Structures are given as structure tokens and as C-alpha cells.
Amino acid sequence: MTEKRLTDALELFALSQPYTLEQLNRQRDALLHTWTPQRFANLTNNPKKYMQAYTKAEEMTCLVEASYSLLFSLLKAEQAANDHHAS
């Protein structure tokens, strides 16, 4: 994992370390609500503009999911390390 990917994911989710699973899930839900492609269906009657907006929303949805996976796995790894040190 590169530091840049982690930094970008944290910026996208507007989080800083340490963060909780609840914060991560809340931000993911908000981002997916904002970028769901179906939201762009009635914004314009111009098919070209619609497809541009729809494509951007699809790209952002993929980015949100990839960033969530990265941040979730990092959180789980930190929790496992903390559990290991506690026992």
C-alpha cells in the first residue's frame, strides 16, 4: 500500500487517523448517497451532459468503494495488532 493511496482515501472520506468503523461507515454511506449514478437521471435533458455526469458518478462510486476497502482493511489490521498486544 502506498502512502499516497492512503492519504487520498483519508481525504476522500474526510477522516484522519485514528478513525472508528462507525465514522468510516457513516462517511461511506454519505459519499455513496452523493455519488450514486441514478441521482443524475433527471438533472438534464441533454444526453451528452447526462452521460458525462453518470460516468463521473460511476467513477466516484468505484473510488469510494476502493478507498473504503483500503481504510477498512487498515482498521482491521490495527485492531488485530492491538488485540495481539493486549493478550
PDB file of N, CA, C and O in Angstrom:
ATOM      1  N   MET A   1       0.865  -1.186   0.000  1.00  0.00           N
ATOM      2  CA  MET A   1       0.000   0.000   0.000  1.00  0.00           C
ATOM      3  C   MET A   1       0.899   1.231   0.000  1.00  0.00           C
ATOM      4  O   MET A   1       1.859   1.322   0.765  1.00  0.00           O
ATOM      5  N   THR A   2       0.574   2.149  -0.852  1.00  0.00           N
ATOM      6  CA  THR A   2       1.365   3.370  -0.902  1.00  0.00           C
ATOM      7  C   THR A   2       0.770   4.420   0.024  1.00  0.00           C
ATOM      8  O   THR A   2      -0.432   4.437   0.289  1.00  0.00           O
ATOM      9  N   GLU A   3       1.634   5.282   0.502  1.00  0.00           N
ATOM     10  CA  GLU A   3       1.193   6.369   1.380  1.00  0.00           C
ATOM     11  C   GLU A   3       0.229   7.292   0.643  1.00  0.00           C
ATOM     12  O   GLU A   3      -0.698   7.831   1.249  1.00  0.00           O
ATOM     13  N   LYS A   4       0.439   7.478  -0.659  1.00  0.00           N
ATOM     14  CA  LYS A   4      -0.429   8.352  -1.460  1.00  0.00           C
ATOM     15  C   LYS A   4      -1.860   7.813  -1.502  1.00  0.00           C
ATOM     16  O   LYS A   4      -2.816   8.572  -1.342  1.00  0.00           O
ATOM     17  N   ARG A   5      -2.005   6.508  -1.716  1.00  0.00           N
ATOM     18  CA  ARG A   5      -3.353   5.912  -1.747  1.00  0.00           C
ATOM     19  C   ARG A   5      -4.061   6.090  -0.419  1.00  0.00           C
ATOM     20  O   ARG A   5      -5.250   6.405  -0.376  1.00  0.00           O
ATOM     21  N   LEU A   6      -3.322   5.887   0.672  1.00  0.00           N
ATOM     22  CA  LEU A   6      -3.895   6.056   1.996  1.00  0.00           C
ATOM     23  C   LEU A   6      -4.296   7.509   2.235  1.00  0.00           C
ATOM     24  O   LEU A   6      -5.385   7.780   2.740  1.00  0.00           O
ATOM     25  N   THR A   7      -3.429   8.428   1.877  1.00  0.00           N
ATOM     26  CA  THR A   7      -3.718   9.856   2.040  1.00  0.00           C
ATOM     27  C   THR A   7      -4.935  10.257   1.217  1.00  0.00           C
ATOM     28  O   THR A   7      -5.808  10.975   1.705  1.00  0.00           O
ATOM     29  N   ASP A   8      -4.996   9.795  -0.031  1.00  0.00           N
ATOM     30  CA  ASP A   8      -6.142  10.107  -0.900  1.00  0.00           C
ATOM     31  C   ASP A   8      -7.438   9.540  -0.335  1.00  0.00           C
ATOM     32  O   ASP A   8      -8.476  10.202  -0.372  1.00  0.00           O
ATOM     33  N   ALA A   9      -7.382   8.324   0.184  1.00  0.00           N
ATOM     34  CA  ALA A   9      -8.573   7.695   0.755  1.00  0.00           C
ATOM     35  C   ALA A   9      -9.047   8.463   1.990  1.00  0.00           C
ATOM     36  O   ALA A   9     -10.244   8.697   2.158  1.00  0.00           O
ATOM     37  N   LEU A  10      -8.111   8.851   2.845  1.00  0.00           N
ATOM     38  CA  LEU A  10      -8.479   9.618   4.036  1.00  0.00           C
ATOM     39  C   LEU A  10      -9.074  10.969   3.654  1.00  0.00           C
ATOM     40  O   LEU A  10     -10.031  11.427   4.278  1.00  0.00           O
ATOM     41  N   GLU A  11      -8.509  11.606   2.630  1.00  0.00           N
ATOM     42  CA  GLU A  11      -9.044  12.895   2.168  1.00  0.00           C
ATOM     43  C   GLU A  11     -10.450  12.730   1.606  1.00  0.00           C
ATOM     44  O   GLU A  11     -11.341  13.519   1.919  1.00  0.00           O
ATOM     45  N   LEU A  12     -10.653  11.715   0.782  1.00  0.00           N
ATOM     46  CA  LEU A  12     -11.968  11.469   0.192  1.00  0.00           C
ATOM     47  C   LEU A  12     -13.023  11.270   1.282  1.00  0.00           C
ATOM     48  O   LEU A  12     -14.142  11.774   1.180  1.00  0.00           O
ATOM     49  N   PHE A  13     -12.651  10.534   2.313  1.00  0.00           N
ATOM     50  CA  PHE A  13     -13.585  10.249   3.400  1.00  0.00           C
ATOM     51  C   PHE A  13     -13.590  11.338   4.474  1.00  0.00           C
ATOM     52  O   PHE A  13     -14.348  11.250   5.439  1.00  0.00           O
ATOM     53  N   ALA A  14     -12.762  12.350   4.316  1.00  0.00           N
ATOM     54  CA  ALA A  14     -12.655  13.455   5.285  1.00  0.00           C
ATOM     55  C   ALA A  14     -12.391  12.914   6.685  1.00  0.00           C
ATOM     56  O   ALA A  14     -13.010  13.344   7.658  1.00  0.00           O
ATOM     57  N   LEU A  15     -11.465  11.968   6.770  1.00  0.00           N
ATOM     58  CA  LEU A  15     -11.098  11.359   8.039  1.00  0.00           C
ATOM     59  C   LEU A  15      -9.614  11.562   8.301  1.00  0.00           C
ATOM     60  O   LEU A  15      -8.833  11.817   7.384  1.00  0.00           O
ATOM     61  N   SER A  16      -9.245  11.446   9.550  1.00  0.00           N
ATOM     62  CA  SER A  16      -7.838  11.409   9.925  1.00  0.00           C
ATOM     63  C   SER A  16      -7.666  10.258  10.902  1.00  0.00           C
ATOM     64  O   SER A  16      -8.615   9.834  11.561  1.00  0.00           O
ATOM     65  N   GLN A  17      -6.458   9.770  10.983  1.00  0.00           N
ATOM     66  CA  GLN A  17      -6.205   8.653  11.882  1.00  0.00           C
ATOM     67  C   GLN A  17      -6.049   9.165  13.299  1.00  0.00           C
ATOM     68  O   GLN A  17      -5.468  10.235  13.480  1.00  0.00           O
ATOM     69  N   PRO A  18      -6.524   8.476  14.297  1.00  0.00           N
ATOM     70  CA  PRO A  18      -7.304   7.238  14.219  1.00  0.00           C
ATOM     71  C   PRO A  18      -8.776   7.519  13.934  1.00  0.00           C
ATOM     72  O   PRO A  18      -9.305   8.562  14.318  1.00  0.00           O
ATOM     73  N   TYR A  19      -9.422   6.594  13.268  1.00  0.00           N
ATOM     74  CA  TYR A  19     -10.851   6.706  12.971  1.00  0.00           C
ATOM     75  C   TYR A  19     -11.521   5.414  13.403  1.00  0.00           C
ATOM     76  O   TYR A  19     -10.867   4.383  13.560  1.00  0.00           O
ATOM     77  N   THR A  20     -12.822   5.478  13.590  1.00  0.00           N
ATOM     78  CA  THR A  20     -13.564   4.296  14.024  1.00  0.00           C
ATOM     79  C   THR A  20     -14.314   3.689  12.843  1.00  0.00           C
ATOM     80  O   THR A  20     -14.477   4.324  11.801  1.00  0.00           O
ATOM     81  N   LEU A  21     -14.763   2.465  13.019  1.00  0.00           N
ATOM     82  CA  LEU A  21     -15.559   1.802  11.989  1.00  0.00           C
ATOM     83  C   LEU A  21     -16.862   2.561  11.770  1.00  0.00           C
ATOM     84  O   LEU A  21     -17.337   2.668  10.640  1.00  0.00           O
ATOM     85  N   GLU A  22     -17.438   3.083  12.839  1.00  0.00           N
ATOM     86  CA  GLU A  22     -18.675   3.854  12.720  1.00  0.00           C
ATOM     87  C   GLU A  22     -18.460   5.101  11.856  1.00  0.00           C
ATOM     88  O   GLU A  22     -19.284   5.406  10.994  1.00  0.00           O
ATOM     89  N   GLN A  23     -17.363   5.818  12.082  1.00  0.00           N
ATOM     90  CA  GLN A  23     -17.069   7.007  11.271  1.00  0.00           C
ATOM     91  C   GLN A  23     -16.868   6.617   9.809  1.00  0.00           C
ATOM     92  O   GLN A  23     -17.373   7.282   8.904  1.00  0.00           O
ATOM     93  N   LEU A  24     -16.135   5.548   9.591  1.00  0.00           N
ATOM     94  CA  LEU A  24     -15.853   5.081   8.232  1.00  0.00           C
ATOM     95  C   LEU A  24     -17.146   4.710   7.508  1.00  0.00           C
ATOM     96  O   LEU A  24     -17.346   5.097   6.357  1.00  0.00           O
ATOM     97  N   ASN A  25     -18.017   3.966   8.175  1.00  0.00           N
ATOM     98  CA  ASN A  25     -19.284   3.560   7.547  1.00  0.00           C
ATOM     99  C   ASN A  25     -20.189   4.757   7.282  1.00  0.00           C
ATOM    100  O   ASN A  25     -20.846   4.818   6.243  1.00  0.00           O
ATOM    101  N   ARG A  26     -20.230   5.711   8.214  1.00  0.00           N
ATOM    102  CA  ARG A  26     -21.071   6.902   8.038  1.00  0.00           C
ATOM    103  C   ARG A  26     -20.604   7.709   6.825  1.00  0.00           C
ATOM    104  O   ARG A  26     -21.424   8.166   6.028  1.00  0.00           O
ATOM    105  N   GLN A  27     -19.308   7.882   6.688  1.00  0.00           N
ATOM    106  CA  GLN A  27     -18.771   8.638   5.550  1.00  0.00           C
ATOM    107  C   GLN A  27     -19.011   7.901   4.237  1.00  0.00           C
ATOM    108  O   GLN A  27     -19.321   8.521   3.220  1.00  0.00           O
ATOM    109  N   ARG A  28     -18.868   6.574   4.262  1.00  0.00           N
ATOM    110  CA  ARG A  28     -19.116   5.782   3.050  1.00  0.00           C
ATOM    111  C   ARG A  28     -20.568   5.936   2.599  1.00  0.00           C
ATOM    112  O   ARG A  28     -20.837   6.143   1.416  1.00  0.00           O
ATOM    113  N   ASP A  29     -21.501   5.835   3.546  1.00  0.00           N
ATOM    114  CA  ASP A  29     -22.913   5.990   3.207  1.00  0.00           C
ATOM    115  C   ASP A  29     -23.199   7.369   2.618  1.00  0.00           C
ATOM    116  O   ASP A  29     -23.940   7.490   1.643  1.00  0.00           O
ATOM    117  N   ALA A  30     -22.615   8.402   3.208  1.00  0.00           N
ATOM    118  CA  ALA A  30     -22.826   9.763   2.712  1.00  0.00           C
ATOM    119  C   ALA A  30     -22.248   9.928   1.308  1.00  0.00           C
ATOM    120  O   ALA A  30     -22.886  10.526   0.442  1.00  0.00           O
ATOM    121  N   LEU A  31     -21.057   9.406   1.084  1.00  0.00           N
ATOM    122  CA  LEU A  31     -20.424   9.524  -0.237  1.00  0.00           C
ATOM    123  C   LEU A  31     -21.203   8.743  -1.294  1.00  0.00           C
ATOM    124  O   LEU A  31     -21.413   9.232  -2.404  1.00  0.00           O
ATOM    125  N   LEU A  32     -21.625   7.541  -0.948  1.00  0.00           N
ATOM    126  CA  LEU A  32     -22.388   6.753  -1.923  1.00  0.00           C
ATOM    127  C   LEU A  32     -23.735   7.403  -2.225  1.00  0.00           C
ATOM    128  O   LEU A  32     -24.218   7.329  -3.354  1.00  0.00           O
ATOM    129  N   HIS A  33     -24.334   8.026  -1.243  1.00  0.00           N
ATOM    130  CA  HIS A  33     -25.588   8.751  -1.494  1.00  0.00           C
ATOM    131  C   HIS A  33     -25.348   9.911  -2.457  1.00  0.00           C
ATOM    132  O   HIS A  33     -26.140  10.145  -3.370  1.00  0.00           O
ATOM    133  N   THR A  34     -24.259  10.627  -2.247  1.00  0.00           N
ATOM    134  CA  THR A  34     -23.931  11.768  -3.114  1.00  0.00           C
ATOM    135  C   THR A  34     -23.621  11.327  -4.535  1.00  0.00           C
ATOM    136  O   THR A  34     -24.041  11.976  -5.492  1.00  0.00           O
ATOM    137  N   TRP A  35     -22.892  10.232  -4.679  1.00  0.00           N
ATOM    138  CA  TRP A  35     -22.384   9.837  -5.997  1.00  0.00           C
ATOM    139  C   TRP A  35     -23.135   8.690  -6.660  1.00  0.00           C
ATOM    140  O   TRP A  35     -22.663   8.171  -7.671  1.00  0.00           O
ATOM    141  N   THR A  36     -24.269   8.278  -6.141  1.00  0.00           N
ATOM    142  CA  THR A  36     -24.994   7.207  -6.816  1.00  0.00           C
ATOM    143  C   THR A  36     -25.395   7.676  -8.222  1.00  0.00           C
ATOM    144  O   THR A  36     -26.006   8.735  -8.367  1.00  0.00           O
ATOM    145  N   PRO A  37     -25.062   6.907  -9.244  1.00  0.00           N
ATOM    146  CA  PRO A  37     -25.319   7.349 -10.622  1.00  0.00           C
ATOM    147  C   PRO A  37     -26.788   7.668 -10.921  1.00  0.00           C
ATOM    148  O   PRO A  37     -27.069   8.539 -11.744  1.00  0.00           O
ATOM    149  N   GLN A  38     -27.719   6.984 -10.275  1.00  0.00           N
ATOM    150  CA  GLN A  38     -29.140   7.215 -10.545  1.00  0.00           C
ATOM    151  C   GLN A  38     -29.580   8.640 -10.187  1.00  0.00           C
ATOM    152  O   GLN A  38     -30.576   9.125 -10.724  1.00  0.00           O
ATOM    153  N   ARG A  39     -28.861   9.310  -9.296  1.00  0.00           N
ATOM    154  CA  ARG A  39     -29.227  10.675  -8.917  1.00  0.00           C
ATOM    155  C   ARG A  39     -29.138  11.638 -10.094  1.00  0.00           C
ATOM    156  O   ARG A  39     -29.768  12.695 -10.077  1.00  0.00           O
ATOM    157  N   PHE A  40     -28.368  11.286 -11.108  1.00  0.00           N
ATOM    158  CA  PHE A  40     -28.135  12.188 -12.222  1.00  0.00           C
ATOM    159  C   PHE A  40     -29.135  12.004 -13.358  1.00  0.00           C
ATOM    160  O   PHE A  40     -29.042  12.679 -14.384  1.00  0.00           O
ATOM    161  N   ALA A  41     -30.081  11.103 -13.181  1.00  0.00           N
ATOM    162  CA  ALA A  41     -31.019  10.760 -14.253  1.00  0.00           C
ATOM    163  C   ALA A  41     -31.890  11.939 -14.676  1.00  0.00           C
ATOM    164  O   ALA A  41     -32.140  12.108 -15.869  1.00  0.00           O
ATOM    165  N   ASN A  42     -32.357  12.754 -13.740  1.00  0.00           N
ATOM    166  CA  ASN A  42     -33.291  13.833 -14.078  1.00  0.00           C
ATOM    167  C   ASN A  42     -32.674  15.227 -14.018  1.00  0.00           C
ATOM    168  O   ASN A  42     -33.400  16.221 -14.011  1.00  0.00           O
ATOM    169  N   LEU A  43     -31.359  15.311 -13.975  1.00  0.00           N
ATOM    170  CA  LEU A  43     -30.722  16.618 -13.846  1.00  0.00           C
ATOM    171  C   LEU A  43     -30.687  17.410 -15.147  1.00  0.00           C
ATOM    172  O   LEU A  43     -30.642  18.640 -15.130  1.00  0.00           O
ATOM    173  N   THR A  44     -30.708  16.715 -16.255  1.00  0.00           N
ATOM    174  CA  THR A  44     -30.608  17.410 -17.532  1.00  0.00           C
ATOM    175  C   THR A  44     -31.330  16.616 -18.618  1.00  0.00           C
ATOM    176  O   THR A  44     -31.458  15.394 -18.534  1.00  0.00           O
ATOM    177  N   ASN A  45     -31.792  17.321 -19.618  1.00  0.00           N
ATOM    178  CA  ASN A  45     -32.383  16.657 -20.775  1.00  0.00           C
ATOM    179  C   ASN A  45     -31.352  16.447 -21.876  1.00  0.00           C
ATOM    180  O   ASN A  45     -31.656  15.860 -22.914  1.00  0.00           O
ATOM    181  N   ASN A  46     -30.143  16.921 -21.651  1.00  0.00           N
ATOM    182  CA  ASN A  46     -29.063  16.786 -22.621  1.00  0.00           C
ATOM    183  C   ASN A  46     -28.384  15.425 -22.407  1.00  0.00           C
ATOM    184  O   ASN A  46     -27.735  15.212 -21.383  1.00  0.00           O
ATOM    185  N   PRO A  47     -28.531  14.511 -23.366  1.00  0.00           N
ATOM    186  CA  PRO A  47     -27.960  13.166 -23.179  1.00  0.00           C
ATOM    187  C   PRO A  47     -26.451  13.165 -22.968  1.00  0.00           C
ATOM    188  O   PRO A  47     -25.938  12.362 -22.190  1.00  0.00           O
ATOM    189  N   LYS A  48     -25.742  14.049 -23.648  1.00  0.00           N
ATOM    190  CA  LYS A  48     -24.283  14.080 -23.510  1.00  0.00           C
ATOM    191  C   LYS A  48     -23.894  14.506 -22.086  1.00  0.00           C
ATOM    192  O   LYS A  48     -23.020  13.896 -21.470  1.00  0.00           O
ATOM    193  N   LYS A  49     -24.546  15.550 -21.570  1.00  0.00           N
ATOM    194  CA  LYS A  49     -24.249  16.001 -20.205  1.00  0.00           C
ATOM    195  C   LYS A  49     -24.647  14.939 -19.189  1.00  0.00           C
ATOM    196  O   LYS A  49     -23.953  14.722 -18.196  1.00  0.00           O
ATOM    197  N   TYR A  50     -25.767  14.286 -19.449  1.00  0.00           N
ATOM    198  CA  TYR A  50     -26.204  13.221 -18.556  1.00  0.00           C
ATOM    199  C   TYR A  50     -25.173  12.108 -18.500  1.00  0.00           C
ATOM    200  O   TYR A  50     -24.820  11.646 -17.414  1.00  0.00           O
ATOM    201  N   MET A  51     -24.691  11.676 -19.638  1.00  0.00           N
ATOM    202  CA  MET A  51     -23.720  10.583 -19.667  1.00  0.00           C
ATOM    203  C   MET A  51     -22.410  10.999 -19.013  1.00  0.00           C
ATOM    204  O   MET A  51     -21.763  10.179 -18.361  1.00  0.00           O
ATOM    205  N   GLN A  52     -22.004  12.262 -19.174  1.00  0.00           N
ATOM    206  CA  GLN A  52     -20.790  12.737 -18.506  1.00  0.00           C
ATOM    207  C   GLN A  52     -20.975  12.674 -16.990  1.00  0.00           C
ATOM    208  O   GLN A  52     -20.093  12.199 -16.274  1.00  0.00           O
ATOM    209  N   ALA A  53     -22.114  13.149 -16.506  1.00  0.00           N
ATOM    210  CA  ALA A  53     -22.387  13.138 -15.074  1.00  0.00           C
ATOM    211  C   ALA A  53     -22.504  11.700 -14.557  1.00  0.00           C
ATOM    212  O   ALA A  53     -21.993  11.375 -13.486  1.00  0.00           O
ATOM    213  N   TYR A  54     -23.176  10.853 -15.325  1.00  0.00           N
ATOM    214  CA  TYR A  54     -23.360   9.464 -14.937  1.00  0.00           C
ATOM    215  C   TYR A  54     -22.014   8.741 -14.863  1.00  0.00           C
ATOM    216  O   TYR A  54     -21.756   7.991 -13.922  1.00  0.00           O
ATOM    217  N   THR A  55     -21.161   8.972 -15.861  1.00  0.00           N
ATOM    218  CA  THR A  55     -19.836   8.356 -15.890  1.00  0.00           C
ATOM    219  C   THR A  55     -18.992   8.823 -14.708  1.00  0.00           C
ATOM    220  O   THR A  55     -18.306   8.018 -14.077  1.00  0.00           O
ATOM    221  N   LYS A  56     -19.039  10.107 -14.411  1.00  0.00           N
ATOM    222  CA  LYS A  56     -18.310  10.658 -13.265  1.00  0.00           C
ATOM    223  C   LYS A  56     -18.815  10.013 -11.975  1.00  0.00           C
ATOM    224  O   LYS A  56     -18.014   9.654 -11.112  1.00  0.00           O
ATOM    225  N   ALA A  57     -20.114   9.865 -11.836  1.00  0.00           N
ATOM    226  CA  ALA A  57     -20.685   9.246 -10.643  1.00  0.00           C
ATOM    227  C   ALA A  57     -20.259   7.782 -10.520  1.00  0.00           C
ATOM    228  O   ALA A  57     -19.968   7.315  -9.419  1.00  0.00           O
ATOM    229  N   GLU A  58     -20.220   7.062 -11.630  1.00  0.00           N
ATOM    230  CA  GLU A  58     -19.756   5.675 -11.603  1.00  0.00           C
ATOM    231  C   GLU A  58     -18.303   5.598 -11.168  1.00  0.00           C
ATOM    232  O   GLU A  58     -17.936   4.738 -10.368  1.00  0.00           O
ATOM    233  N   GLU A  59     -17.470   6.501 -11.697  1.00  0.00           N
ATOM    234  CA  GLU A  59     -16.054   6.535 -11.330  1.00  0.00           C
ATOM    235  C   GLU A  59     -15.886   6.838  -9.839  1.00  0.00           C
ATOM    236  O   GLU A  59     -15.075   6.215  -9.154  1.00  0.00           O
ATOM    237  N   MET A  60     -16.662   7.797  -9.353  1.00  0.00           N
ATOM    238  CA  MET A  60     -16.574   8.165  -7.942  1.00  0.00           C
ATOM    239  C   MET A  60     -17.069   7.030  -7.048  1.00  0.00           C
ATOM    240  O   MET A  60     -16.509   6.801  -5.976  1.00  0.00           O
ATOM    241  N   THR A  61     -18.101   6.325  -7.470  1.00  0.00           N
ATOM    242  CA  THR A  61     -18.598   5.192  -6.698  1.00  0.00           C
ATOM    243  C   THR A  61     -17.521   4.117  -6.583  1.00  0.00           C
ATOM    244  O   THR A  61     -17.317   3.554  -5.507  1.00  0.00           O
ATOM    245  N   CYS A  62     -16.839   3.835  -7.676  1.00  0.00           N
ATOM    246  CA  CYS A  62     -15.742   2.860  -7.650  1.00  0.00           C
ATOM    247  C   CYS A  62     -14.614   3.333  -6.740  1.00  0.00           C
ATOM    248  O   CYS A  62     -14.043   2.541  -5.990  1.00  0.00           O
ATOM    249  N   LEU A  63     -14.296   4.617  -6.806  1.00  0.00           N
ATOM    250  CA  LEU A  63     -13.246   5.184  -5.963  1.00  0.00           C
ATOM    251  C   LEU A  63     -13.632   5.108  -4.482  1.00  0.00           C
ATOM    252  O   LEU A  63     -12.796   4.785  -3.638  1.00  0.00           O
ATOM    253  N   VAL A  64     -14.883   5.403  -4.174  1.00  0.00           N
ATOM    254  CA  VAL A  64     -15.363   5.320  -2.797  1.00  0.00           C
ATOM    255  C   VAL A  64     -15.229   3.886  -2.285  1.00  0.00           C
ATOM    256  O   VAL A  64     -14.741   3.670  -1.176  1.00  0.00           O
ATOM    257  N   GLU A  65     -15.653   2.915  -3.077  1.00  0.00           N
ATOM    258  CA  GLU A  65     -15.591   1.512  -2.658  1.00  0.00           C
ATOM    259  C   GLU A  65     -14.146   1.043  -2.477  1.00  0.00           C
ATOM    260  O   GLU A  65     -13.841   0.332  -1.520  1.00  0.00           O
ATOM    261  N   ALA A  66     -13.262   1.435  -3.387  1.00  0.00           N
ATOM    262  CA  ALA A  66     -11.856   1.045  -3.275  1.00  0.00           C
ATOM    263  C   ALA A  66     -11.219   1.688  -2.038  1.00  0.00           C
ATOM    264  O   ALA A  66     -10.463   1.041  -1.313  1.00  0.00           O
ATOM    265  N   SER A  67     -11.528   2.949  -1.811  1.00  0.00           N
ATOM    266  CA  SER A  67     -10.985   3.652  -0.645  1.00  0.00           C
ATOM    267  C   SER A  67     -11.529   3.045   0.640  1.00  0.00           C
ATOM    268  O   SER A  67     -10.796   2.891   1.617  1.00  0.00           O
ATOM    269  N   TYR A  68     -12.812   2.701   0.641  1.00  0.00           N
ATOM    270  CA  TYR A  68     -13.411   2.064   1.815  1.00  0.00           C
ATOM    271  C   TYR A  68     -12.707   0.740   2.123  1.00  0.00           C
ATOM    272  O   TYR A  68     -12.385   0.460   3.277  1.00  0.00           O
ATOM    273  N   SER A  69     -12.473  -0.059   1.108  1.00  0.00           N
ATOM    274  CA  SER A  69     -11.795  -1.350   1.305  1.00  0.00           C
ATOM    275  C   SER A  69     -10.421  -1.159   1.919  1.00  0.00           C
ATOM    276  O   SER A  69     -10.032  -1.885   2.833  1.00  0.00           O
ATOM    277  N   LEU A  70      -9.689  -0.175   1.412  1.00  0.00           N
ATOM    278  CA  LEU A  70      -8.357   0.117   1.921  1.00  0.00           C
ATOM    279  C   LEU A  70      -8.409   0.544   3.386  1.00  0.00           C
ATOM    280  O   LEU A  70      -7.679   0.008   4.220  1.00  0.00           O
ATOM    281  N   LEU A  71      -9.270   1.504   3.695  1.00  0.00           N
ATOM    282  CA  LEU A  71      -9.365   2.017   5.060  1.00  0.00           C
ATOM    283  C   LEU A  71      -9.913   0.969   6.022  1.00  0.00           C
ATOM    284  O   LEU A  71      -9.481   0.897   7.173  1.00  0.00           O
ATOM    285  N   PHE A  72     -10.862   0.155   5.558  1.00  0.00           N
ATOM    286  CA  PHE A  72     -11.432  -0.906   6.388  1.00  0.00           C
ATOM    287  C   PHE A  72     -10.369  -1.949   6.728  1.00  0.00           C
ATOM    288  O   PHE A  72     -10.247  -2.363   7.881  1.00  0.00           O
ATOM    289  N   SER A  73      -9.605  -2.370   5.726  1.00  0.00           N
ATOM    290  CA  SER A  73      -8.581  -3.387   5.983  1.00  0.00           C
ATOM    291  C   SER A  73      -7.489  -2.840   6.902  1.00  0.00           C
ATOM    292  O   SER A  73      -6.957  -3.576   7.733  1.00  0.00           O
ATOM    293  N   LEU A  74      -7.156  -1.577   6.762  1.00  0.00           N
ATOM    294  CA  LEU A  74      -6.170  -0.956   7.647  1.00  0.00           C
ATOM    295  C   LEU A  74      -6.695  -0.914   9.082  1.00  0.00           C
ATOM    296  O   LEU A  74      -5.959  -1.206  10.025  1.00  0.00           O
ATOM    297  N   LEU A  75      -7.950  -0.555   9.244  1.00  0.00           N
ATOM    298  CA  LEU A  75      -8.570  -0.504  10.565  1.00  0.00           C
ATOM    299  C   LEU A  75      -8.587  -1.888  11.207  1.00  0.00           C
ATOM    300  O   LEU A  75      -8.271  -2.026  12.389  1.00  0.00           O
ATOM    301  N   LYS A  76      -8.952  -2.908  10.440  1.00  0.00           N
ATOM    302  CA  LYS A  76      -8.987  -4.274  10.967  1.00  0.00           C
ATOM    303  C   LYS A  76      -7.584  -4.750  11.345  1.00  0.00           C
ATOM    304  O   LYS A  76      -7.419  -5.424  12.362  1.00  0.00           O
ATOM    305  N   ALA A  77      -6.582  -4.414  10.553  1.00  0.00           N
ATOM    306  CA  ALA A  77      -5.199  -4.801  10.859  1.00  0.00           C
ATOM    307  C   ALA A  77      -4.733  -4.134  12.148  1.00  0.00           C
ATOM    308  O   ALA A  77      -4.056  -4.763  12.962  1.00  0.00           O
ATOM    309  N   GLU A  78      -5.092  -2.865  12.338  1.00  0.00           N
ATOM    310  CA  GLU A  78      -4.708  -2.163  13.563  1.00  0.00           C
ATOM    311  C   GLU A  78      -5.410  -2.769  14.771  1.00  0.00           C
ATOM    312  O   GLU A  78      -4.805  -2.920  15.832  1.00  0.00           O
ATOM    313  N   GLN A  79      -6.690  -3.120  14.613  1.00  0.00           N
ATOM    314  CA  GLN A  79      -7.426  -3.739  15.715  1.00  0.00           C
ATOM    315  C   GLN A  79      -6.826  -5.101  16.070  1.00  0.00           C
ATOM    316  O   GLN A  79      -6.722  -5.442  17.248  1.00  0.00           O
ATOM    317  N   ALA A  80      -6.435  -5.871  15.072  1.00  0.00           N
ATOM    318  CA  ALA A  80      -5.837  -7.180  15.310  1.00  0.00           C
ATOM    319  C   ALA A  80      -4.498  -7.014  16.020  1.00  0.00           C
ATOM    320  O   ALA A  80      -4.188  -7.784  16.929  1.00  0.00           O
ATOM    321  N   ALA A  81      -3.709  -6.037  15.626  1.00  0.00           N
ATOM    322  CA  ALA A  81      -2.424  -5.790  16.277  1.00  0.00           C
ATOM    323  C   ALA A  81      -2.629  -5.359  17.724  1.00  0.00           C
ATOM    324  O   ALA A  81      -1.889  -5.789  18.609  1.00  0.00           O
ATOM    325  N   ASN A  82      -3.619  -4.520  17.969  1.00  0.00           N
ATOM    326  CA  ASN A  82      -3.913  -4.085  19.331  1.00  0.00           C
ATOM    327  C   ASN A  82      -4.409  -5.257  20.194  1.00  0.00           C
ATOM    328  O   ASN A  82      -4.048  -5.368  21.365  1.00  0.00           O
ATOM    329  N   ASP A  83      -5.234  -6.121  19.604  1.00  0.00           N
ATOM    330  CA  ASP A  83      -5.730  -7.290  20.324  1.00  0.00           C
ATOM    331  C   ASP A  83      -4.581  -8.234  20.670  1.00  0.00           C
ATOM    332  O   ASP A  83      -4.553  -8.826  21.749  1.00  0.00           O
ATOM    333  N   HIS A  84      -3.645  -8.365  19.752  1.00  0.00           N
ATOM    334  CA  HIS A  84      -2.499  -9.247  19.956  1.00  0.00           C
ATOM    335  C   HIS A  84      -1.601  -8.718  21.080  1.00  0.00           C
ATOM    336  O   HIS A  84      -1.102  -9.489  21.899  1.00  0.00           O
ATOM    337  N   HIS A  85      -1.401  -7.395  21.109  1.00  0.00           N
ATOM    338  CA  HIS A  85      -0.561  -6.793  22.149  1.00  0.00           C
ATOM    339  C   HIS A  85      -1.251  -6.825  23.503  1.00  0.00           C
ATOM    340  O   HIS A  85      -0.582  -6.871  24.535  1.00  0.00           O
ATOM    341  N   ALA A  86      -2.577  -6.800  23.514  1.00  0.00           N
ATOM    342  CA  ALA A  86      -3.327  -6.777  24.771  1.00  0.00           C
ATOM    343  C   ALA A  86      -3.325  -8.141  25.456  1.00  0.00           C
ATOM    344  O   ALA A  86      -3.473  -8.226  26.675  1.00  0.00           O
ATOM    345  N   SER A  87      -3.159  -9.202  24.677  1.00  0.00           N
ATOM    346  CA  SER A  87      -3.223 -10.524  25.292  1.00  0.00           C
ATOM    347  C   SER A  87      -1.876 -11.054  25.715  1.00  0.00           C
ATOM    348  O   SER A  87      -1.788 -12.160  26.248  1.00  0.00           O
TER     349      SER A  87
END
